[in-house]
Amino acid sequence: MCASYAGHRRNLMTKHAGSCLCGIVTFEVHGDFDSFYLCHCKHCQKDTGSAHAANLFSHSAKLVWRSGADAVTTFTFPGTSHNKSFCKLCGSALPSTQIPGLLVVPAGCLNTEIPMAPTAHIFLSSKANWDEGLGNAPEFEGLPE
């Protein structure tokens, strides 16, 4: 590879694409993620209906709404900085820019490969009691018969 091409390649910006479940909202994230946290706090359990949220964080990446920006709404839990952006039509979690200087992207809304493994589990003091020993549960490729 020639030196000028190698330098150009290093300057290419990472781009990720994502959408909501119904497809009305589409977006791109231009830039890299700093961290990937699996959050077990009670707010995230309520937001997801699951054991934890899986969110990517970036202080430098830029969010570009490609379609459906008017279908995106945000809920901020009163008295906290906890917020969730989502599609008004299907309820899918979407990227949030509610905290100045921070982009938070739910991992499940990305259509492209996630470039990193989770950085850490956080707020384990709130971990759901049924979130223990999940590795021992039976596994199926689809819905069991």
Backbone bond lengths (Angstrom), bond angles and torsions (degrees), N, CA, C in turn:
res aa  C-N    CA-C-N  psi(-1)  N-CA   C-N-CA  omega(-1)  CA-C   N-CA-C  phi
1 M - - - 1.445 - - 1.520 107.62 -
2 C 1.337 115.90 134.33 1.457 118.60 -179.47 1.522 110.61 -74.24
3 A 1.310 116.90 154.87 1.467 122.23 -175.67 1.521 112.12 -61.76
4 S 1.335 118.37 -36.88 1.468 119.49 -178.57 1.528 110.63 -69.38
5 Y 1.327 117.60 -37.22 1.462 119.99 177.69 1.521 110.60 -68.35
6 A 1.321 117.82 -41.31 1.469 121.46 179.44 1.522 110.18 -59.75
7 G 1.333 117.48 -42.03 1.461 120.80 178.05 1.510 111.71 -65.00
8 H 1.329 116.85 -40.04 1.467 121.47 178.80 1.525 110.12 -64.17
9 R 1.315 116.72 -42.28 1.458 121.42 -178.15 1.526 111.15 -61.88
10 R 1.325 118.17 -38.47 1.459 121.53 179.36 1.524 111.52 -65.85
11 N 1.331 117.49 -24.91 1.454 121.08 -177.98 1.525 113.12 -88.48
12 L 1.322 117.75 -6.11 1.464 119.71 178.52 1.521 109.62 -67.26
13 M 1.306 116.00 135.00 1.451 120.49 -178.64 1.528 110.12 -85.81
14 T 1.306 116.53 139.40 1.450 121.88 175.17 1.522 108.31 -68.68
15 K 1.337 116.45 137.53 1.457 120.82 178.99 1.525 109.08 -130.43
16 H 1.325 116.01 130.57 1.461 122.55 177.78 1.524 107.73 -119.69
17 A 1.317 116.65 143.70 1.463 121.65 177.80 1.519 109.07 -115.03
18 G 1.335 115.50 149.74 1.451 119.75 178.65 1.510 111.55 -155.22
19 S 1.340 114.43 173.45 1.460 120.45 -179.41 1.518 109.91 -162.99
20 C 1.333 113.87 169.57 1.471 119.56 172.64 1.528 108.36 -87.11
21 L 1.309 116.85 175.78 1.467 122.07 -177.69 1.521 112.05 -63.69
22 C 1.345 118.05 -42.08 1.467 119.95 -177.28 1.520 112.63 -80.90
23 G 1.331 118.42 -11.62 1.452 122.27 176.44 1.516 115.67 85.21
24 I 1.317 117.96 -1.18 1.471 120.73 178.29 1.525 110.60 -65.34
25 V 1.343 116.46 -41.43 1.460 121.18 -178.97 1.526 109.19 -98.26
26 T 1.331 115.67 126.15 1.458 121.32 172.91 1.528 107.74 -130.43
27 F 1.322 115.55 151.59 1.466 119.71 -176.89 1.518 110.07 -154.72
28 E 1.323 114.31 166.76 1.460 122.39 171.47 1.518 108.40 -129.65
29 V 1.317 115.78 148.31 1.458 122.61 171.99 1.516 105.79 -116.19
30 H 1.332 116.52 121.38 1.458 122.85 179.86 1.525 107.87 -104.64
31 G 1.330 116.02 111.64 1.452 121.01 -179.50 1.515 111.42 129.10
32 D 1.313 114.83 -175.20 1.461 121.34 -174.87 1.524 111.93 -105.38
33 F 1.313 115.08 155.93 1.461 121.57 175.02 1.524 109.24 -91.18
34 D 1.327 116.35 142.95 1.460 122.16 179.30 1.525 111.97 -88.31
35 S 1.329 115.56 -35.52 1.468 119.88 -176.44 1.521 109.90 -154.86
36 F 1.324 114.52 163.90 1.465 123.30 -177.46 1.530 106.36 -140.28
37 Y 1.329 115.82 102.45 1.463 120.21 -175.26 1.522 112.39 -108.07
38 L 1.320 114.94 140.40 1.457 123.16 170.94 1.521 105.55 -100.44
39 C 1.335 116.15 105.16 1.459 121.14 -172.42 1.523 111.16 -97.89
40 H 1.317 115.70 123.56 1.460 122.86 -178.04 1.528 113.14 -100.91
41 C 1.339 118.59 13.76 1.471 119.49 -178.75 1.533 110.23 -65.94
42 K 1.306 116.18 158.57 1.468 121.33 -178.42 1.523 111.81 -61.61
43 H 1.343 118.31 -34.43 1.464 120.71 178.91 1.533 110.30 -64.03
44 C 1.322 117.01 -44.59 1.466 120.24 179.76 1.524 111.94 -68.38
45 Q 1.321 117.13 -32.92 1.463 119.29 175.40 1.528 110.03 -63.15
46 K 1.317 117.41 -42.70 1.468 121.16 177.88 1.529 111.13 -66.30
47 D 1.351 116.55 -43.16 1.472 121.23 179.57 1.517 112.21 -57.41
48 T 1.332 116.16 -43.51 1.461 120.82 -172.72 1.518 113.64 -96.52
49 G 1.333 117.36 -20.92 1.457 119.41 -173.28 1.517 110.93 70.54
50 S 1.319 116.54 20.00 1.453 122.30 -175.93 1.525 110.30 -133.80
51 A 1.327 115.94 -172.49 1.458 121.43 -177.05 1.521 112.47 -71.75
52 H 1.335 116.93 -28.03 1.463 119.91 -177.64 1.515 110.33 -163.72
53 A 1.314 115.88 162.01 1.458 122.10 170.28 1.519 108.01 -93.99
54 A 1.324 116.82 153.01 1.464 123.04 177.35 1.523 106.67 -122.79
55 N 1.339 116.68 101.12 1.458 121.50 -173.88 1.519 112.42 -123.03
56 L 1.332 114.80 138.53 1.460 123.28 174.01 1.517 107.98 -97.03
57 F 1.336 117.27 140.71 1.461 122.73 -176.87 1.521 110.12 -122.49
58 S 1.340 116.30 141.57 1.457 120.88 175.08 1.519 110.23 -146.82
59 H 1.326 114.76 136.59 1.460 121.14 174.53 1.521 111.69 -94.86
60 S 1.344 117.85 -8.14 1.465 120.27 -175.36 1.525 114.61 -124.43
61 A 1.323 118.91 -22.75 1.471 121.09 -178.11 1.519 110.78 -67.48
62 K 1.314 115.46 152.83 1.462 122.12 -179.61 1.527 110.01 -113.74
63 L 1.323 115.87 138.36 1.457 123.07 178.68 1.518 109.43 -96.79
64 V 1.337 116.69 131.49 1.463 122.35 176.68 1.523 107.48 -125.31
65 W 1.322 116.99 115.67 1.461 121.05 175.63 1.524 107.58 -77.01
66 R 1.328 118.70 125.04 1.461 122.95 179.52 1.529 111.00 -93.16
67 S 1.317 117.25 -35.39 1.463 121.10 176.22 1.520 108.88 -156.97
68 G 1.323 115.04 155.65 1.458 120.59 173.33 1.508 116.98 74.23
69 A 1.321 119.39 17.28 1.469 121.02 -178.91 1.532 111.16 -56.26
70 D 1.333 116.78 -31.27 1.471 119.96 179.52 1.527 112.40 -73.58
71 A 1.324 117.52 -10.54 1.467 121.73 177.54 1.529 111.79 -93.92
72 V 1.341 116.90 0.31 1.465 121.18 -179.31 1.524 108.79 -93.48
73 T 1.318 116.37 130.67 1.454 121.65 175.00 1.523 108.38 -130.83
74 T 1.316 115.94 162.63 1.466 120.68 -177.54 1.521 110.07 -132.33
75 F 1.318 115.22 137.41 1.464 122.51 173.56 1.521 107.38 -113.19
76 T 1.322 116.15 128.90 1.463 121.67 173.42 1.517 107.66 -113.36
77 F 1.330 115.54 125.47 1.456 119.85 -179.97 1.529 108.78 -67.45
78 P 1.339 117.51 122.79 1.475 120.85 -175.19 1.529 113.17 -53.21
79 G 1.322 114.59 134.88 1.455 121.19 176.79 1.515 114.51 79.99
80 T 1.358 117.04 6.73 1.472 120.74 -179.78 1.526 109.39 -135.03
81 S 1.314 116.14 174.88 1.458 120.90 171.80 1.525 110.55 -98.38
82 H 1.342 116.42 5.25 1.462 120.41 -179.65 1.526 109.31 -72.62
83 N 1.333 116.04 124.69 1.454 120.38 179.12 1.511 110.54 -141.74
84 K 1.324 114.24 161.55 1.458 120.85 177.35 1.516 108.26 -142.45
85 S 1.330 115.97 126.45 1.456 121.50 172.63 1.516 107.29 -98.50
86 F 1.337 116.00 142.34 1.456 119.58 -176.18 1.523 111.19 -156.79
87 C 1.318 115.70 163.61 1.457 122.45 177.97 1.526 108.84 -76.86
88 K 1.338 116.68 128.94 1.465 121.79 179.12 1.526 112.22 -65.05
89 L 1.330 117.39 -23.12 1.464 120.95 -175.68 1.526 113.19 -88.41
90 C 1.345 116.92 -48.24 1.468 119.19 -175.76 1.526 113.93 -111.06
91 G 1.327 117.62 -10.24 1.465 120.85 177.06 1.517 115.48 83.69
92 S 1.330 117.65 0.53 1.468 120.38 -178.84 1.519 111.98 -61.86
93 A 1.324 116.04 139.64 1.465 122.09 175.46 1.520 109.30 -66.25
94 L 1.343 115.57 139.49 1.465 122.33 -177.87 1.524 110.19 -134.44
95 P 1.322 117.49 167.51 1.470 120.60 -179.92 1.528 112.43 -58.37
96 S 1.324 114.26 150.23 1.461 121.50 -179.49 1.524 110.16 -128.90
97 T 1.331 114.35 139.71 1.467 121.16 175.11 1.525 109.23 -123.80
98 Q 1.311 117.62 27.02 1.457 122.12 -175.42 1.521 113.89 -68.80
99 I 1.323 117.30 -27.47 1.464 121.24 177.32 1.525 106.51 -94.54
100 P 1.323 118.38 116.91 1.472 121.03 -176.53 1.534 112.64 -52.68
101 G 1.339 115.04 130.99 1.459 120.88 177.84 1.510 114.82 80.21
102 L 1.348 117.53 6.43 1.464 120.48 -178.08 1.521 110.60 -133.84
103 L 1.330 116.03 126.26 1.454 122.79 173.06 1.525 107.61 -103.03
104 V 1.334 116.52 126.38 1.460 122.15 177.68 1.528 107.60 -116.45
105 V 1.339 116.48 122.39 1.463 121.44 -176.55 1.524 109.00 -121.18
106 P 1.344 117.58 116.90 1.464 119.33 173.95 1.533 109.46 -61.42
107 A 1.303 116.90 126.68 1.467 121.30 -174.23 1.524 112.14 -58.36
108 G 1.310 118.05 -36.32 1.461 121.67 -176.29 1.512 114.83 -70.08
109 C 1.328 118.95 -14.23 1.471 119.84 -179.89 1.524 112.15 -89.44
110 L 1.332 117.71 -4.63 1.464 119.63 178.23 1.527 110.52 -80.13
111 N 1.314 116.09 139.86 1.471 122.19 176.19 1.521 110.89 -95.89
112 T 1.321 116.92 -13.37 1.456 122.35 179.60 1.528 108.92 -101.03
113 E 1.311 115.42 163.46 1.464 121.13 179.53 1.524 110.71 -60.45
114 I 1.319 115.73 141.21 1.461 120.53 174.80 1.527 107.06 -82.21
115 P 1.334 116.44 125.07 1.466 119.94 -171.23 1.519 116.07 -79.37
116 M 1.336 118.13 4.40 1.462 119.20 -176.08 1.526 110.30 -149.10
117 A 1.315 115.17 158.19 1.462 121.29 173.69 1.533 107.77 -83.81
118 P 1.331 117.53 158.75 1.469 118.19 176.49 1.528 112.02 -53.53
119 T 1.328 114.74 138.06 1.455 122.46 179.76 1.520 110.49 -74.13
120 A 1.349 115.73 -44.16 1.466 120.08 -177.41 1.522 110.66 -169.44
121 H 1.333 114.89 159.36 1.466 123.02 165.84 1.524 105.43 -87.53
122 I 1.337 117.10 135.93 1.465 120.14 179.19 1.531 110.21 -126.79
123 F 1.309 116.01 159.45 1.465 125.03 -178.00 1.535 111.99 56.22
124 L 1.335 115.24 44.64 1.465 120.18 179.84 1.528 112.54 -65.85
125 S 1.326 117.49 -17.18 1.467 119.35 177.25 1.524 111.04 -64.56
126 S 1.335 117.74 -18.09 1.468 122.75 178.48 1.522 112.33 -104.47
127 K 1.310 117.77 6.06 1.465 122.16 -175.49 1.532 111.27 -53.84
128 A 1.331 116.31 134.91 1.470 121.89 179.01 1.532 109.95 -63.69
129 N 1.324 116.80 138.79 1.466 119.97 -178.12 1.528 112.00 -64.80
130 W 1.320 118.32 -25.56 1.465 120.87 179.33 1.530 112.64 -84.46
131 D 1.331 116.83 3.23 1.461 122.25 179.42 1.533 111.09 -91.86
132 E 1.313 117.74 17.61 1.464 122.37 178.65 1.522 109.76 -101.24
133 G 1.303 116.81 139.81 1.473 121.67 173.75 1.517 114.34 65.90
134 L 1.325 118.77 27.30 1.455 120.26 -178.88 1.525 112.53 -65.72
135 G 1.316 116.78 -22.64 1.464 120.52 177.70 1.513 112.84 -65.07
136 N 1.338 117.17 -17.36 1.460 121.28 -179.63 1.525 112.85 -90.82
137 A 1.334 118.19 -7.97 1.464 121.60 -179.26 1.531 109.60 -73.16
138 P 1.354 117.03 146.76 1.468 119.59 177.17 1.525 110.78 -58.95
139 E 1.332 116.10 152.09 1.464 121.74 -179.96 1.516 110.17 -120.67
140 F 1.334 116.57 140.67 1.454 123.58 179.14 1.525 108.98 -133.36
141 E 1.314 118.72 145.73 1.452 123.10 177.94 1.525 111.55 -70.46
142 G 1.307 118.16 -24.92 1.457 124.66 179.87 1.512 109.09 -145.65
143 L 1.317 117.17 -160.84 1.463 121.82 178.92 1.532 108.86 -68.33
144 P 1.360 118.05 128.71 1.461 119.29 179.70 1.528 110.79 -66.19
145 E 1.329 115.29 149.05 1.486 120.13 -179.20 1.488 111.62 -83.62
